[in-house]
C-alpha cells in the first residue's frame, strides 16, 4: 500500500501540472470558458498551495482535508459537466475535471493519512525510550540515553525534502531562546544522507541537536518506521525508500516519556506552544 502511495503522489503532482497547463492553454485559445475554468478549479488551487509550501517552506501544517479546495473541486466538476451537457462537445473537459477532483480526494483523504495510525507500543508514557543510536554532525554516535539526560523534545522528521518538516524546524528556531532558557534540549532526527543533516545544521544558528538516523534504525527501534514512505523519484537525491512517521516525543527530567504526538496525517502537526504547555503541565519546567 505504501508503495502505491509513493507512486501516486509523484504521478498526481505531474498530472495536475499538465492538466492545469492544458486547461489554461485551451482558455487562451478561446475554448469554452465554463468547461475549462471548471477544469482549472479542480487542479489549480491545490497546485498553488503545494507550490507555495514547496517554494517558501514556511507552512508547518494545514487542515486535514482542505475543505475549501474540496468545494472548489466539486464546483469545477459541476461547471465542466454542465458545459458538456449543454453543448454536447466538452466531454474532455468534463472528464479531466472529474478525474482531477477524484484525484484530489485521494490525495486529501487517502494519501495524506497513515492508514489510521496507531500509537507505537514502544513509546510508553512513564517509561524510558528504547535504546537507539544516531549520528551527530561531528560523526559521533549518540545514544538515546544521552539525548534524554535532561528535559528534551525529540522530533523525528522525514528529511530535508519534506517542506512541512523544515517549516516545523523553523518554527522551533524562532522560539529557540525561550526553549533554551528553560533548559530543554531540542533534537531533530531524520533518516537522510548525513551530509543533508550537516547542511541543515549549518543553516540555522541554534544549539539544537541535528542527528542522522542511519538506516532508519532508530525509527524501527521506536516502532515509527514508514516503509516505502518516500515519494517515488526522491531516491535520485540520495534518500532511501523507507522513512519515518512524523513523531514528537517529550521526556522529563528523569529521561522518561511524558508525552508523544504520533500524527496520522503528515500535514497535521502540533505547534511549539503545545510542547511548552506539556512541559509545564508535567512540571518539567516552571510555569511563567
Buried (B, 14 or more C-beta within 10 A) or exposed (E): EBEEBBBBBBBBBEBBBEBBEBBBEBBEEEBBEBBBBBBBBBBBBBBEBBEEBEEEBEBBBBEBBBEEBBEBBBBBBBBBBBBBEEEEEBEBBBBBBBBBBEBBBBBBBEBBBBEEBEBBEEBBEEEBBBEBBBBBBEEEEBEBEBBBEBBBBBBBBBBBBBBBBBBBBBBBBEBBEEBBEBEBBBBBBBBBBBEBBBBBBEEBEBEBBBBBBBEBBBBBBBBBBBBBBBBBBBEEEEBBBBBBBBBBBBBBBEBBBBBBBBBBBBBBBBEBEBBBBBBBEBEBBEEE
